[in-house]
Amino acid sequence: MTIFQNARFFTTVNHMRDLPSTRAEVAFVGRSNSGKSSAINTLANRTRLAYVSKTPGRTQHINFFELGDDRFLVDLPGYGFADVPEAVRRHWVELLGRYLQTRPSLIGLLLIMDVRHPLKELDWNMLEFFRTTGKPVHILLSKADKLSRQDQHKALASVRKALEDYPAVSVQLFSSLKKSGTDDVEEVVNRWFNAYLQPSELCPKDED
């Protein structure tokens, strides 16, 4: 069983003050309709762990899923929201921004992009915004099944070239429909968790 298949719903919050105390968490984020919820469900081998809506921008809260062993998965609101009131939009932007910039237990970001439309303006804004934290980003080029194998690899090469100046960012192809790319995501996330959690566990306690 993979780490994501241990996932179970933990809590949902709509305000920073309500964020739970966690030791280590990895967050999923992406433009509305990028395939984020489908990616989470595929990785967890569930059908409705994360809500898949036909209306982009439906996910309005920060949703936490417990993975076990002090590890959490976090589903963030999509950006580039559709038809929502301006007050709601402002709240989402503030909540998302404050979480990404100030959350101490956030150790890495999984950024979902439609392989057919990668690196749009809002994606670049997200990468620049999160870059200041110094934490790693792994991009999933979702819906890879929509392209031929040749076009998939062209898109992957193009995105990697565009991100040459972003050493903390890695990229892969992903398809929820074909369940392809799951092992690569698993490897990256396990590496992040292990690197973050193990050192402190191995350090001896200070003696009086």
SULHU-V720636 format. One record per residue. RES is the residue in one letter. SS is DSSP state (helix for helix, strand for strand, loop for the rest). PHI is phi in radians with two decimals (none if undefined). Layout:
# SULHU-V720636
res=<RES	RES>
ss=<SS	SS>
phi=<PHI	PHI>
This chain:
# SULHU-V720636
res=<M	T	I	F	Q	N	A	R	F	F	T	T	V	N	H	M	R	D	L	P	S	T	R	A	E	V	A	F	V	G	R	S	N	S	G	K	S	S	A	I	N	T	L	A	N	R	T	R	L	A	Y	V	S	K	T	P	G	R	T	Q	H	I	N	F	F	E	L	G	D	D	R	F	L	V	D	L	P	G	Y	G	F	A	D	V	P	E	A	V	R	R	H	W	V	E	L	L	G	R	Y	L	Q	T	R	P	S	L	I	G	L	L	L	I	M	D	V	R	H	P	L	K	E	L	D	W	N	M	L	E	F	F	R	T	T	G	K	P	V	H	I	L	L	S	K	A	D	K	L	S	R	Q	D	Q	H	K	A	L	A	S	V	R	K	A	L	E	D	Y	P	A	V	S	V	Q	L	F	S	S	L	K	K	S	G	T	D	D	V	E	E	V	V	N	R	W	F	N	A	Y	L	Q	P	S	E	L	C	P	K	D	E	D>
ss=<loop	loop	loop	helix	helix	helix	loop	strand	strand	strand	strand	strand	strand	loop	loop	helix	helix	helix	loop	loop	loop	loop	loop	strand	strand	strand	strand	strand	strand	strand	strand	loop	loop	loop	loop	helix	helix	helix	helix	helix	helix	helix	helix	helix	loop	loop	loop	loop	loop	loop	loop	loop	loop	loop	loop	loop	loop	loop	loop	loop	loop	strand	strand	strand	strand	strand	strand	strand	loop	loop	strand	strand	strand	strand	strand	loop	loop	loop	strand	loop	loop	loop	loop	loop	loop	helix	helix	helix	helix	helix	helix	helix	helix	helix	helix	helix	helix	helix	helix	helix	helix	helix	loop	loop	loop	strand	strand	strand	strand	strand	strand	strand	strand	strand	loop	loop	loop	loop	loop	loop	helix	helix	helix	helix	helix	helix	helix	helix	helix	helix	helix	loop	loop	loop	loop	strand	strand	strand	strand	strand	strand	strand	loop	helix	helix	helix	loop	loop	helix	helix	helix	helix	helix	helix	helix	helix	helix	helix	helix	helix	helix	helix	loop	loop	loop	loop	loop	loop	strand	strand	strand	strand	strand	loop	strand	loop	loop	loop	loop	strand	loop	helix	helix	helix	helix	helix	helix	helix	helix	helix	helix	helix	helix	helix	helix	helix	helix	helix	helix	helix	helix	helix	loop	loop	loop	loop	loop	loop>
phi=<none	-1.46	-1.05	-1.24	-1.30	-1.47	-1.09	-2.46	-1.03	-1.99	-2.90	-2.27	-2.34	-2.23	-2.53	-0.99	-1.12	-1.68	-1.08	-1.30	-1.46	-2.30	-1.59	-2.66	-2.51	-2.04	-1.91	-1.77	-2.56	3.06	-1.09	-0.99	1.27	-1.47	1.74	-1.10	-1.11	-1.10	-1.12	-1.10	-1.08	-1.15	-1.11	-1.49	1.01	-2.17	-1.73	-2.44	-1.11	-1.82	-1.31	-1.76	-1.95	-1.36	-1.89	-0.96	1.58	-1.24	-1.24	-1.93	-2.01	-1.63	-1.89	-1.86	-2.22	-1.48	-1.86	1.67	1.00	1.14	-2.06	-2.34	-1.90	-2.19	-1.77	-1.63	-1.01	-1.20	-1.96	1.35	-1.09	-1.45	-1.39	-2.30	-1.04	-1.04	-1.10	-1.18	-1.04	-1.08	-1.11	-1.07	-1.07	-1.15	-1.09	-1.09	-1.11	-1.16	-1.07	-1.11	-1.50	-2.09	-1.30	-1.18	-1.52	-1.33	-1.90	-3.03	-2.15	-1.76	-1.80	-1.68	-2.32	-1.13	-1.01	-1.43	-2.46	-1.44	0.93	-1.31	-0.95	-1.17	-1.17	-1.08	-1.04	-1.10	-1.09	-1.17	-1.10	-1.41	-1.01	-1.15	-1.36	1.34	-1.59	-1.31	-2.23	-2.11	-1.65	-1.81	-1.45	-1.39	1.04	-1.07	-1.15	-1.34	-2.02	-1.18	-1.02	-1.10	-1.21	-1.02	-1.26	-1.14	-1.11	-1.07	-1.12	-1.13	-1.16	-1.07	-1.15	-1.14	-1.84	-1.03	-1.57	-2.10	-1.12	-1.53	-1.94	-2.06	-2.44	-2.62	-1.51	-2.66	-2.43	-1.21	-1.10	-1.59	0.98	-1.79	1.62	-1.16	-1.10	-1.15	-1.10	-0.99	-1.10	-1.10	-1.17	-1.07	-1.11	-1.05	-1.08	-1.11	-1.16	-1.42	-1.54	-1.19	-0.96	-1.20	-1.28	-1.53	-1.32	-1.22	-1.24	-1.12	-1.66	-1.27>
